[in-house]
Amino acid sequence: MRGNAQMLRRIKQLIFNKETKRMEVIKTQDELFTIPPMAHEPGSIGYMEKILIAQLIVMSRPKVLIETGTFKGQTAKFVSQFLTRNRYDGKLYAFDLPQMIEGALKREPFFSTAANVQFIKGSLPGTLLDHVGGNGLTVDFAIIDSEHTYKQVTAELETLHPFLRPGAYVFCHDYRETDPEYAGVVKGIDEFTAKMGYDKLPIWGADVWGAAVLRKPPLK
Ligand SMILES: C[S@@+](CC[C@H](N)C(=O)[O-])C[C@H]1O[C@@H](n2cnc3c(N)ncnc32)[C@H](O)[C@@H]1O
């Protein structure tokens, strides 16, 4: 109930001022949330899409987040810093092959002190099932971005589905409707969403590589 009341205040753009001890109108966006500086590596999710991920996190306040395919860790770092900076207590589980994770940890000293990121080494989707299923986790937000094939995208979405909270958002990178190179990703996402009744919003435009935001059907 307390959480709902807090949410309602924020929707009405009101915040409690500890000094005046009164509810006051939020006057600037940065009183609500701020976005950390971003860095980019070719192969990583782009700036506009990272901002979209940040907005989905603000809206859904996930406690358990996953990223399939973490590469050099740029998106993992962004998500970790975003959670910390805005005092959200979520934790990101980032999955990739052992050599990729070892490389990211060597390259990026940030991760040695980032308590809200845990890397899971091994081959997807097996690691997803072992870690999420094995630890009884319910996933509140997911980023799907490993191998860009029909088989892999379908296997990851199907593995994730039973562990995903109803109403949870899934950000699928590389949903590029007109690009033959990514036809497998598009087909996999289209088939899965149609079969399982997920909402799907393709994201495409200036300075955007291409993604789709999915939503698992909420409980009625
Ligand atoms: C496009 S990159 C991910 C980019 C990352 N999400 C970012 O924004 O920086 C894809 C990653 O998926 C990983 N990958 C591909 N197939 C995989 C598999 N079967 N199991 C685990 N990781 C895999 C690759 O090693 C690679 O690092």
The ligand as an SDF file (V2000), in Angstrom:
LIG
                    3D

 27 29  0  0  0  0  0  0  0  0999 V2000
   25.9520   -7.8830  -29.3010 C   0  0  0  0  0  0  0  0  0  0  0  0
   26.9480   -8.5010  -28.0280 S   0  0  0  0  0  0  0  0  0  0  0  0
   26.1450   -7.9050  -26.5790 C   0  0  0  0  0  0  0  0  0  0  0  0
   26.2680   -6.4310  -26.3830 C   0  0  0  0  0  0  0  0  0  0  0  0
   25.9010   -5.9480  -24.9900 C   0  0  0  0  0  0  0  0  0  0  0  0
   24.5320   -6.2720  -24.6810 N   0  0  0  0  0  0  0  0  0  0  0  0
   26.1040   -4.4560  -24.8760 C   0  0  0  0  0  0  0  0  0  0  0  0
   25.1310   -3.7070  -24.9880 O   0  0  0  0  0  0  0  0  0  0  0  0
   27.2440   -4.0210  -24.6900 O   0  0  0  0  0  0  0  0  0  0  0  0
   26.5430  -10.1940  -28.0360 C   0  0  0  0  0  0  0  0  0  0  0  0
   27.2310  -11.0140  -26.9510 C   0  0  0  0  0  0  0  0  0  0  0  0
   26.5360  -12.2660  -26.8720 O   0  0  0  0  0  0  0  0  0  0  0  0
   27.4590  -13.2630  -26.5070 C   0  0  0  0  0  0  0  0  0  0  0  0
   26.9070  -14.5830  -26.8860 N   0  0  0  0  0  0  0  0  0  0  0  0
   26.5760  -15.0200  -28.1220 C   0  0  0  0  0  0  0  0  0  0  0  0
   26.1140  -16.2810  -28.0750 N   0  0  0  0  0  0  0  0  0  0  0  0
   26.1410  -16.6530  -26.7690 C   0  0  0  0  0  0  0  0  0  0  0  0
   25.7920  -17.8510  -26.0770 C   0  0  0  0  0  0  0  0  0  0  0  0
   25.2990  -18.9130  -26.7060 N   0  0  0  0  0  0  0  0  0  0  0  0
   25.9490  -17.8870  -24.7380 N   0  0  0  0  0  0  0  0  0  0  0  0
   26.4480  -16.8100  -24.0670 C   0  0  0  0  0  0  0  0  0  0  0  0
   26.7930  -15.6470  -24.6710 N   0  0  0  0  0  0  0  0  0  0  0  0
   26.6460  -15.5760  -26.0070 C   0  0  0  0  0  0  0  0  0  0  0  0
   28.7210  -12.8900  -27.2820 C   0  0  0  0  0  0  0  0  0  0  0  0
   29.8630  -13.4660  -26.6760 O   0  0  0  0  0  0  0  0  0  0  0  0
   28.6820  -11.3680  -27.2400 C   0  0  0  0  0  0  0  0  0  0  0  0
   29.5080  -10.8640  -26.2120 O   0  0  0  0  0  0  0  0  0  0  0  0
  1  2  1  0
  2  3  1  0
  2 10  1  0
  3  4  1  0
  4  5  1  0
  5  6  1  0
  5  7  1  0
  7  8  2  0
  7  9  1  0
 10 11  1  0
 11 12  1  0
 11 26  1  0
 12 13  1  0
 13 14  1  0
 13 24  1  0
 14 15  1  0
 14 23  1  0
 15 16  2  0
 16 17  1  0
 17 18  1  0
 17 23  2  0
 18 19  1  0
 18 20  2  0
 20 21  1  0
 21 22  2  0
 22 23  1  0
 24 25  1  0
 24 26  1  0
 26 27  1  0
M  CHG  2   2   1   9  -1
M  END
$$$$
